[in-house]
Structure formats: structure tokens, C-alpha cells
Amino acid sequence: MSGEPRSKAARSSSAEDTRNKLLAGALATLTEQGIAKTSARSIAATAGVNQALVFYHFGTVDDLLAAACRYGAEQRLAAYRERLDAVRSLGELLVVARELNASERAGGQVAVLGQLLAGGQTQPRLAAATAAGLALWTDEIERVLGRVLAGTPLAEFVDVPGLAKAASAAFVGLELYEGVDPSGAERALASLDQLAALAAALEGLGPVAQRAVRSRLRKSGSRGRA
């Protein structure tokens, strides 16, 4: 009897190992072969497991790809959470974003994202899963933005959740755009650096100047709503 729990634990560990192999295999297959050639057979071959295990563990290839999308996002986010936790300004956030962009492109994650976005245009389940994976990043960006903007003149005027979604969408676009126009993507990133510098300058204003900025922003907001 004492061996039975260990046997169950061993089976559970083996199943988890197989699932992780399939998740990693799905991402690798997307990178190397594209979504058009991603199938149960090709994923299983990449993962080094029996094709039947795709259906045993995930039901369908689409469900496996959906799980792989979230798995990949969780893995990448975990690798950068410590850096994101240390961010204290918009400028620092952009530095991390640049590092992330370079790392994602070198590691093939940008290629995977492109394939998932392409597949999501015609496969609703894959679209939902890709959006869920991106939402993990968006939620993290929202948390960081809320922290760095707190106490600044912009805090009461910026829709932080909306800004986080805009930032996430912008960087997805830039990552894909960089593949066809690297210099254009660099100019776009440089313009974001300029906005961060402007925000830093606003933070450095004295109390009187900050009140004047807030007053001007309130008036602009009132006119916009009118």
C-alpha cells in the first residue's frame, strides 16, 4: 500500500511531463512550420511522443494550440516578472519592453505570435486563446502603469486599463512590423522614448507647475467631452 501513492505520483508526473512536451512541441512546430503545417502528427513528432497523446491530453489540436498559447505567455512573463516589478518609471518600462522585443524575436516567439494571429482570423477558438495569452501581458502592463503613474499629473487623466491595452497592441504591432521595416519600427520606439521623457519632465515640475498642468488637462478634458 505504501507504494501506491508513489505510483500515482509517478503517473501524475509522467502525464505532466508529456503535456509540457506537447505544449513546447506545439510552439516549436508553429515557429518552424507555420500554422498551415501544424497538425497532431507534426506536433507529436516535434515533441517526441505518440500522436494519440495529443487527443488524450487535449482533445483537439485547436485546444492544444490554445493551451500552448497561454503556456508560452506564462513562461515568458515569469521570466520577466522580476524586471517588471523593479520598474519605477515609463522610461524604465520602455527599456524592459525593448529588451523583451529583442529576446522574443531572437527566441522565435514573435514568429509564433504571428502564426497564432493569422490562425485566429479563421478559427474562433484560437482567436480567443491568443487574446487570453495577450491579456496576461496586458494585465501585467496595467499593473506596472498604475504603479509608475500614481502621484503624477497624468494619473487622474489617464485610463490606465485602456492605456495598457493600447501599449500591448502597439508592441504586438511593432514586433510584427519590425520584421518588414526594422528602421520604421525603431523610429516608432524612439517616439515612445520621447513621450516617456515628456512624462518624466512633468513629474519633475514643482507643485505650482503641476497644479497648472492639472488645471489645463481638466479644461482640455471638459472641452473634449462637450
C-alpha positions in Angstrom: 0.0 0.0 0.0 2.8 2.3 0.8 4.0 2.1 -2.9 0.6 3.0 -4.3 0.7 6.8 -3.6 4.2 6.9 -5.1 2.9 5.1 -8.2 0.1 7.6 -8.6 2.6 10.4 -8.1 4.8 8.9 -10.7 2.0 8.6 -13.2 0.9 12.2 -12.5 4.5 13.4 -13.0 4.7 11.5 -16.3 1.4 12.9 -17.6 2.5 16.4 -16.7 5.8 15.8 -18.4 4.0 14.6 -21.6 1.7 17.6 -21.5 4.6 20.0 -21.2 6.4 18.3 -24.1 3.3 18.7 -26.3 2.9 22.3 -25.3 6.5 23.1 -26.1 6.2 21.0 -29.3 3.2 22.9 -30.5 5.0 26.2 -30.1 8.1 24.9 -31.8 6.1 23.5 -34.7 4.3 26.8 -35.2 7.7 28.6 -35.3 9.4 26.1 -37.7 6.5 25.0 -39.9 3.8 27.6 -39.7 0.1 27.1 -38.7 -0.8 25.6 -42.1 1.5 22.6 -41.4 0.8 22.3 -37.7 -1.1 19.1 -37.1 -1.3 16.4 -34.4 1.3 14.4 -36.4 3.8 17.2 -36.7 3.4 18.4 -33.1 3.8 14.8 -31.8 6.9 14.3 -34.0 8.5 17.6 -32.6 7.6 16.6 -29.0 8.9 13.1 -29.5 5.7 11.4 -28.3 2.9 9.3 -29.8 0.3 11.2 -31.9 -2.6 9.7 -29.9 -1.4 11.6 -26.8 -2.4 14.9 -28.4 -6.0 13.8 -28.3 -5.7 12.0 -25.0 -4.4 15.1 -23.2 -6.0 18.0 -25.1 -8.9 16.6 -27.1 -8.2 18.5 -30.3 -5.3 20.2 -32.0 -7.0 23.6 -31.6 -7.3 23.0 -27.8 -3.7 22.1 -27.7 -2.7 25.3 -29.5 -4.9 27.3 -27.2 -3.2 25.8 -24.2 0.2 26.3 -25.8 -0.6 30.0 -26.4 -1.3 30.5 -22.7 1.6 28.3 -21.6 4.1 30.3 -23.8 2.8 33.6 -22.4 3.1 32.4 -18.8 6.6 31.1 -19.4 7.8 34.4 -20.9 6.0 36.5 -18.4 7.5 34.6 -15.5 11.0 35.2 -17.0 10.4 39.0 -17.0 8.2 39.5 -13.8 11.2 40.4 -11.6 12.3 43.0 -14.1 8.8 44.4 -14.4 8.5 44.5 -10.6 11.5 46.8 -10.5 10.2 49.3 -13.0 9.6 52.7 -11.4 9.1 55.0 -14.5 7.8 55.0 -18.0 11.3 55.2 -19.3 12.3 52.1 -17.4 9.2 50.3 -18.7 10.3 51.1 -22.3 13.8 49.8 -21.6 12.3 46.5 -20.5 10.0 46.5 -23.5 13.0 46.9 -25.8 14.8 44.0 -24.1 11.7 41.9 -24.3 11.2 42.7 -28.0 14.8 41.6 -28.8 14.5 38.5 -26.7 11.2 37.5 -28.2 12.4 37.9 -31.8 15.6 36.0 -31.2 13.7 33.2 -29.4 11.1 32.8 -32.2 8.2 33.9 -30.0 7.3 36.8 -32.4 7.1 34.2 -35.2 4.7 32.1 -33.0 2.6 35.1 -32.3 2.3 35.9 -36.0 1.1 32.4 -36.7 -1.4 32.5 -33.9 -2.8 35.8 -35.0 -3.0 34.5 -38.6 -4.8 31.4 -37.5 -7.1 33.3 -35.2 -8.6 35.2 -38.2 -10.5 32.0 -39.2 -10.5 29.9 -36.0 -12.6 31.5 -33.3 -11.3 29.2 -30.5 -7.7 30.0 -31.4 -8.5 33.7 -31.6 -9.9 33.6 -28.1 -6.9 31.7 -26.8 -4.5 34.1 -28.4 -6.4 37.0 -26.9 -6.2 35.3 -23.5 -2.5 34.9 -23.8 -2.0 38.5 -24.7 -4.3 39.5 -21.8 -1.7 38.1 -19.4 0.8 40.6 -20.7 -1.8 43.4 -20.8 -2.8 42.8 -17.1 0.9 43.0 -16.1 1.5 46.2 -18.1 -1.6 47.7 -16.4 -0.2 46.8 -13.0 3.1 48.5 -13.8 1.5 51.6 -15.4 -0.8 52.0 -12.4 2.3 52.0 -10.1 4.5 54.4 -12.2 1.8 56.9 -12.9 0.5 57.1 -9.3 1.1 60.5 -7.9 2.0 62.1 -11.3 0.0 64.9 -13.0 -1.2 62.3 -15.5 -2.6 59.8 -13.0 -6.1 61.3 -12.7 -6.5 61.8 -16.5 -5.2 58.5 -17.9 -7.4 55.5 -18.3 -4.8 53.0 -17.1 -6.6 49.8 -18.3 -7.2 51.4 -21.7 -3.6 52.6 -21.9 -2.3 49.1 -21.0 -4.4 47.7 -23.9 -3.1 50.3 -26.3 0.5 49.7 -25.2 0.1 45.9 -25.6 -1.5 46.3 -29.0 1.2 48.8 -30.1 4.0 46.4 -29.1 2.4 43.5 -30.8 2.2 45.6 -34.0 5.7 46.8 -33.6 7.1 43.3 -33.2 5.4 42.2 -36.4 6.2 45.4 -38.2 9.9 45.2 -37.4 10.1 42.0 -39.5 9.4 44.0 -42.7 10.6 47.5 -41.7 13.2 47.5 -39.0 14.1 51.2 -39.3 10.4 52.2 -39.2 9.9 50.1 -36.0 13.0 51.7 -34.5 11.6 55.2 -35.2 8.3 54.3 -33.6 10.1 53.0 -30.5 12.2 56.2 -30.4 9.0 58.3 -30.4 7.8 56.3 -27.4 11.0 57.2 -25.7 10.3 60.9 -26.3 6.8 60.5 -24.7 8.4 58.9 -21.7 10.9 61.7 -21.4 8.0 64.2 -21.6 6.2 62.3 -18.8 9.4 62.4 -16.7 9.7 66.2 -17.3 6.1 66.6 -16.0 6.9 64.6 -12.9 9.9 66.9 -12.2 7.8 70.0 -12.2 7.2 71.8 -8.9 3.8 71.7 -7.0 2.7 75.1 -8.6 3.5 74.0 -12.1 1.9 70.6 -11.6 -1.3 72.2 -10.4 -1.2 74.4 -13.6 -0.8 71.3 -15.8 -3.6 69.5 -14.0 -5.9 72.5 -14.5 -5.0 72.7 -18.2 -5.7 69.0 -18.6 -9.0 69.3 -16.8 -10.1 72.1 -19.1 -9.0 70.1 -22.2 -10.9 67.1 -21.0 -14.0 69.2 -20.4 -13.9 70.6 -23.9 -13.4 67.1 -25.3 -16.5 65.8 -23.5 -18.5 68.8 -24.7 
